[in-house]
């Protein structure tokens, strides 16, 4: 690595002691646990400044992963404004697409609604060919499992549950074989649901393959498979920073692991398991524990001062949030006090 001294006279890092400890450290693998309002973005930018000014990383060797296109744009603007230089900021999917393009892999991204279309066509045609099946679904007793409600919208609800289930399977790296196992291990309506799901899943994958289409989860899975083929000279990044790590799915953690091992990268991830709100879309609520199972010598840092809420509100919130024994324990402190919070 070449040493770059990017000193920005417009911005002098004024980190609190916990932010400074998290930003100015030399561990290969580090996790920053940042409770609400503790300044995670500020700390992350301070971490980038330290990597460039003190650790010898070039800005071109630093990759930041943010969750949405909007947060990517926002972080890029803050980085340029506060540091005076730019680093590469992407979403996980943009990174996966970038990796596939490095390998000159031909693919097309399928429409967001393609799975819904395949599901609708399959169920509608199935019911036309087998009226008894339609009647069975309408009168079957444990509808609460198969459908969202007992209304006349049973057909729509069934399709929605199949689509959601397949989407969750793919985000966790499961394939049709997972559904096949569920068929063998269940009975009655559950067995019927998993059988339908397996048939739709198989048809969906087959249709995509025949047209060389990839959905969002396929892109990441295929990128993981292709990483070993990529010339290291084409991938300049040596330190990856991931914002909102609590929103990571298992395939995204797999992508991080494969990149780090293939290109001997360092990483810093920032997040708070208390703020994990995307489980419905396949994120892992215990992704920090999963990370520990992938890597040894992961160092943890805690941001303890919150600048958003009063100590009175923090105390009330902690009494509720910390009832979840599975969560990482935190001690968040505020210097703001309200007599009547």
C-alpha positions as CSV (number, residue, x, y, z in Angstrom):
1,X,0.0,0.0,0.0
2,X,1.1,3.5,-0.8
3,X,1.0,6.1,1.9
4,X,-1.3,9.1,1.2
5,X,-1.5,12.1,3.4
6,X,-4.9,13.6,2.7
7,X,-5.2,16.4,5.3
8,X,-8.4,18.4,5.1
9,X,-8.1,21.8,6.7
10,X,-11.9,22.2,6.5
11,X,-12.6,19.3,8.8
12,X,-10.8,18.4,12.1
13,X,-12.2,15.2,13.5
14,X,-13.7,15.9,16.9
15,X,-14.6,12.4,18.0
16,X,-15.6,11.5,21.6
17,X,-13.3,8.9,23.3
18,X,-15.4,5.9,22.3
19,X,-15.7,7.1,18.7
20,X,-12.0,7.8,18.6
21,X,-11.1,4.3,19.9
22,X,-13.3,2.7,17.3
23,X,-12.0,4.9,14.4
24,X,-8.3,4.9,15.3
25,X,-7.4,1.2,15.6
26,X,-5.4,-1.2,13.5
27,X,-7.3,-4.5,13.7
28,X,-7.8,-6.5,10.5
29,X,-11.4,-7.3,11.5
30,X,-13.5,-4.9,13.6
31,X,-17.1,-4.4,14.6
32,X,-18.4,-1.1,15.8
33,X,-21.7,-1.4,17.8
34,X,-23.4,1.9,17.4
35,X,-26.6,2.5,19.4
36,X,-29.2,5.0,18.2
37,X,-27.8,8.5,17.9
38,X,-24.2,7.6,18.9
39,X,-22.7,9.0,15.7
40,X,-22.0,5.9,13.6
41,X,-21.7,7.8,10.3
42,X,-19.3,10.4,11.9
43,X,-17.3,7.5,13.3
44,X,-17.2,5.7,10.0
45,X,-15.9,8.8,8.2
46,X,-13.3,9.2,11.0
47,X,-12.3,5.6,10.4
48,X,-11.7,6.3,6.7
49,X,-9.6,9.3,7.5
50,X,-7.5,7.2,9.9
51,X,-7.1,4.4,7.3
52,X,-5.8,6.9,4.8
53,X,-3.8,9.3,6.9
54,X,-2.3,6.8,9.4
55,X,-2.5,3.2,7.9
56,X,-1.3,3.9,4.4
57,X,-4.5,3.0,2.5
58,X,-5.2,4.9,-0.7
59,X,-8.8,6.2,-1.0
60,X,-9.0,3.9,-4.1
61,X,-8.4,0.9,-1.9
62,X,-11.3,1.6,0.4
63,X,-14.8,0.3,-0.4
64,X,-17.9,1.3,1.6
65,X,-21.1,-0.7,1.5
66,X,-24.3,1.1,2.3
67,X,-27.9,-0.4,2.3
68,X,-29.8,1.7,-0.3
69,X,-29.0,3.9,-3.3
70,X,-30.1,6.9,-1.2
71,X,-27.7,6.2,1.7
72,X,-24.9,5.5,-0.8
73,X,-25.4,9.0,-2.3
74,X,-25.7,10.6,1.1
75,X,-22.5,8.9,2.5
76,X,-20.6,9.9,-0.7
77,X,-21.6,13.5,-0.3
78,X,-20.6,13.6,3.4
79,X,-17.3,11.9,2.8
80,X,-16.4,14.4,0.1
81,X,-17.5,17.4,2.2
82,X,-15.8,16.3,5.4
83,X,-12.7,14.6,4.1
84,X,-12.0,16.4,0.9
85,X,-11.6,13.2,-1.0
86,X,-13.8,10.4,-2.3
87,X,-14.0,6.6,-1.7
88,X,-16.0,4.1,-3.6
89,X,-19.5,3.6,-2.1
90,X,-21.9,0.9,-3.3
91,X,-24.8,-1.3,-2.3
92,X,-24.3,-5.0,-2.0
93,X,-26.1,-5.6,-5.3
94,X,-24.0,-2.9,-7.1
95,X,-20.9,-4.6,-5.8
96,X,-22.1,-8.0,-7.0
97,X,-22.9,-6.6,-10.5
98,X,-19.4,-5.0,-10.5
99,X,-17.8,-8.4,-9.7
100,X,-19.7,-10.1,-12.5
101,X,-18.7,-7.5,-15.0
102,X,-15.0,-8.0,-14.0
103,X,-15.4,-11.6,-15.1
104,X,-17.3,-10.4,-18.2
105,X,-20.2,-12.6,-17.2
106,X,-23.2,-12.2,-19.5
107,X,-26.5,-11.8,-17.6
108,X,-29.7,-9.8,-17.6
109,X,-31.5,-8.7,-14.5
110,X,-35.1,-10.0,-14.4
111,X,-38.0,-7.8,-13.7
112,X,-38.8,-7.3,-10.0
113,X,-42.3,-8.8,-10.5
114,X,-41.1,-11.9,-12.5
115,X,-41.6,-14.2,-9.5
116,X,-45.1,-12.9,-8.9
117,X,-45.9,-13.4,-12.6
118,X,-44.6,-17.0,-12.6
119,X,-46.5,-17.8,-9.4
120,X,-49.8,-16.3,-10.7
121,X,-49.6,-18.1,-14.0
122,X,-48.8,-21.4,-12.3
123,X,-51.6,-21.2,-9.6
124,X,-54.2,-19.9,-12.1
125,X,-53.5,-22.7,-14.6
126,X,-53.4,-25.3,-11.9
127,X,-56.9,-24.3,-10.6
128,X,-58.3,-24.2,-14.1
129,X,-57.1,-27.8,-14.7
130,X,-58.1,-29.1,-11.3
131,X,-61.3,-27.5,-9.9
132,X,-61.2,-30.0,-7.0
133,X,-57.9,-28.4,-5.8
134,X,-59.4,-25.0,-5.8
135,X,-62.4,-26.2,-3.7
136,X,-60.0,-28.0,-1.4
137,X,-58.1,-24.8,-0.7
138,X,-61.4,-22.9,-0.1
139,X,-62.8,-25.3,2.5
140,X,-59.6,-26.6,4.1
141,X,-59.6,-26.0,7.8
142,X,-56.1,-24.6,8.8
143,X,-56.3,-21.7,6.4
144,X,-54.4,-19.5,8.9
145,X,-51.2,-21.2,7.9
146,X,-51.8,-21.2,4.1
147,X,-53.4,-17.8,3.8
148,X,-53.4,-14.4,5.3
149,X,-57.2,-14.4,5.9
150,X,-60.3,-16.5,5.4
151,X,-61.8,-14.1,2.8
152,X,-62.6,-14.7,-0.8
153,X,-59.1,-13.4,-1.6
154,X,-57.7,-16.9,-0.8
155,X,-56.1,-17.2,-4.2
156,X,-54.3,-13.8,-3.9
157,X,-53.1,-14.7,-0.4
158,X,-51.8,-18.0,-1.4
159,X,-49.7,-16.5,-4.2
160,X,-48.4,-13.8,-1.8
161,X,-47.3,-16.4,0.7
162,X,-45.6,-18.5,-1.9
163,X,-43.7,-15.5,-3.3
164,X,-42.7,-14.3,0.2
165,X,-41.5,-17.8,1.1
166,X,-39.4,-18.3,-2.0
167,X,-37.9,-14.8,-1.6
168,X,-36.9,-15.6,2.0
169,X,-35.4,-18.9,0.9
170,X,-33.2,-17.2,-1.8
171,X,-32.0,-14.5,0.6
172,X,-30.8,-17.2,2.9
173,X,-29.1,-19.2,0.2
174,X,-31.7,-22.0,0.2
175,X,-32.7,-23.7,-3.1
176,X,-35.5,-26.0,-4.3
177,X,-34.0,-28.9,-2.3
178,X,-34.8,-27.1,0.9
179,X,-38.5,-27.1,-0.2
180,X,-38.3,-30.7,-1.1
181,X,-37.1,-31.6,2.4
182,X,-40.0,-29.6,3.9
183,X,-42.4,-31.7,1.7
184,X,-41.0,-34.9,3.1
185,X,-41.1,-33.7,6.7
186,X,-44.6,-32.3,6.8
187,X,-48.2,-33.5,6.4
188,X,-51.6,-32.2,5.4
189,X,-51.9,-28.6,4.4
190,X,-48.3,-27.8,5.3
191,X,-47.2,-30.5,2.9
192,X,-49.5,-29.2,0.2
193,X,-48.2,-25.6,0.7
194,X,-44.6,-26.8,0.4
195,X,-45.3,-28.9,-2.6
196,X,-46.9,-26.0,-4.4
197,X,-43.9,-23.8,-3.4
198,X,-41.4,-26.3,-4.6
199,X,-43.2,-26.6,-8.0
200,X,-43.3,-22.8,-8.4
201,X,-39.7,-22.4,-7.2
202,X,-38.5,-25.0,-9.7
203,X,-40.5,-23.4,-12.6
204,X,-39.2,-19.9,-11.7
205,X,-35.5,-21.1,-11.6
206,X,-36.0,-23.0,-14.9
207,X,-37.5,-20.0,-16.7
208,X,-34.7,-17.7,-15.5
209,X,-32.0,-20.2,-16.6
210,X,-33.6,-20.6,-20.1
211,X,-33.5,-16.8,-20.6
212,X,-30.1,-16.2,-18.8
213,X,-31.9,-14.0,-16.2
214,X,-30.7,-13.3,-12.7
215,X,-32.8,-11.9,-9.8
216,X,-31.2,-9.8,-7.0
217,X,-30.3,-12.8,-4.9
218,X,-28.9,-14.7,-7.9
219,X,-26.5,-11.8,-8.6
220,X,-24.9,-12.1,-5.2
221,X,-24.8,-15.9,-5.2
222,X,-23.2,-15.9,-8.7
223,X,-20.7,-13.2,-7.7
224,X,-19.6,-15.3,-4.8
225,X,-19.1,-18.3,-7.1
226,X,-17.1,-16.2,-9.6
227,X,-14.8,-14.4,-7.1
228,X,-12.1,-17.0,-7.3
229,X,-11.8,-16.4,-11.1
230,X,-11.2,-12.6,-10.7
231,X,-7.7,-11.3,-11.2
232,X,-6.6,-9.5,-8.1
233,X,-5.3,-6.6,-10.2
234,X,-8.8,-5.9,-11.3
235,X,-10.1,-5.5,-7.7
236,X,-8.1,-2.8,-6.0
237,X,-10.0,-2.7,-2.7
238,X,-8.1,-3.7,0.5
239,X,-10.4,-2.5,3.2
240,X,-14.2,-2.8,3.2
241,X,-16.5,-0.9,5.5
242,X,-20.1,-1.9,5.9
243,X,-22.7,0.4,7.3
244,X,-26.0,-0.9,8.9
245,X,-24.5,-4.3,9.2
246,X,-27.5,-5.5,11.3
247,X,-29.5,-5.5,8.0
248,X,-27.2,-8.1,6.3
249,X,-28.6,-11.4,5.0
250,X,-26.7,-14.7,5.1
251,X,-25.7,-14.4,1.4
252,X,-24.3,-10.9,2.0
253,X,-22.2,-12.2,4.9
254,X,-21.1,-15.0,2.6
255,X,-20.1,-12.4,0.0
256,X,-18.1,-10.5,2.6
257,X,-16.3,-13.7,3.7
258,X,-15.4,-14.7,0.2
259,X,-14.1,-11.3,-0.7
260,X,-12.0,-11.0,2.5
261,X,-10.4,-14.4,2.0
262,X,-9.9,-14.1,-1.7
263,X,-8.3,-10.7,-1.7
264,X,-6.9,-10.7,1.8
265,X,-9.0,-7.7,2.8
266,X,-9.5,-6.0,6.1
267,X,-13.0,-5.0,7.2
268,X,-14.9,-2.7,9.6
269,X,-18.6,-3.2,10.1
270,X,-20.9,-0.8,11.9
271,X,-24.4,-1.4,13.2
272,X,-26.7,-2.2,16.1
273,X,-28.6,-5.5,16.4
274,X,-31.3,-3.6,18.4
275,X,-32.1,-1.8,15.1
276,X,-32.5,-4.8,12.9
277,X,-35.9,-4.2,11.2
278,X,-35.7,-6.1,7.9
279,X,-36.1,-9.7,9.0
280,X,-39.2,-9.9,6.7
281,X,-36.8,-9.5,3.7
282,X,-34.3,-12.1,4.9
283,X,-31.9,-10.3,7.1
284,X,-30.3,-12.2,10.0
285,X,-31.0,-10.8,13.5
286,X,-27.9,-12.6,14.8
287,X,-25.6,-11.5,12.0
288,X,-22.9,-10.3,14.4
289,X,-22.7,-13.8,15.9
290,X,-22.6,-15.3,12.5
291,X,-19.7,-13.0,11.7
292,X,-17.8,-14.4,14.7
293,X,-18.3,-17.9,13.3
294,X,-16.7,-16.9,10.0
295,X,-13.7,-15.0,11.3
296,X,-11.4,-15.3,14.3
297,X,-10.0,-12.3,16.2
298,X,-12.9,-10.0,15.5
299,X,-12.5,-6.9,17.8
300,X,-15.6,-5.1,19.1
301,X,-15.9,-1.4,19.9
302,X,-18.9,0.3,21.5
303,X,-20.1,3.8,20.9
304,X,-21.6,4.8,24.3
305,X,-22.6,8.4,24.1
306,X,-25.9,9.2,22.3
307,X,-26.4,12.7,21.0
308,X,-30.0,12.2,20.0
309,X,-32.1,11.5,23.1
310,X,-32.2,12.4,26.8
311,X,-30.8,10.1,29.5
312,X,-34.4,9.7,30.8
313,X,-35.6,8.4,27.4
314,X,-32.5,6.2,27.1
315,X,-33.3,4.6,30.5
316,X,-36.9,3.8,29.6
317,X,-35.9,2.4,26.2
318,X,-33.2,0.2,27.7
319,X,-35.6,-1.3,30.2
320,X,-37.6,-2.5,27.2
321,X,-35.0,-3.3,24.6
322,X,-32.6,-5.1,26.9
323,X,-35.3,-7.7,27.8
324,X,-34.1,-9.5,24.7
325,X,-31.3,-11.7,26.2
326,X,-30.0,-12.6,22.7
327,X,-29.0,-9.0,22.0
328,X,-25.5,-7.6,22.5
329,X,-25.5,-5.8,25.8
330,X,-24.9,-2.0,25.5
331,X,-24.5,0.9,28.0
332,X,-25.7,4.0,26.2
333,X,-25.2,7.3,28.0
334,X,-26.7,10.8,27.3
335,X,-25.5,14.1,28.7
336,X,-28.9,15.6,27.9
337,X,-31.4,15.7,30.7
338,X,-35.1,16.6,30.7
339,X,-37.1,17.3,33.8
340,X,-40.3,16.4,32.0
341,X,-39.3,13.9,29.3
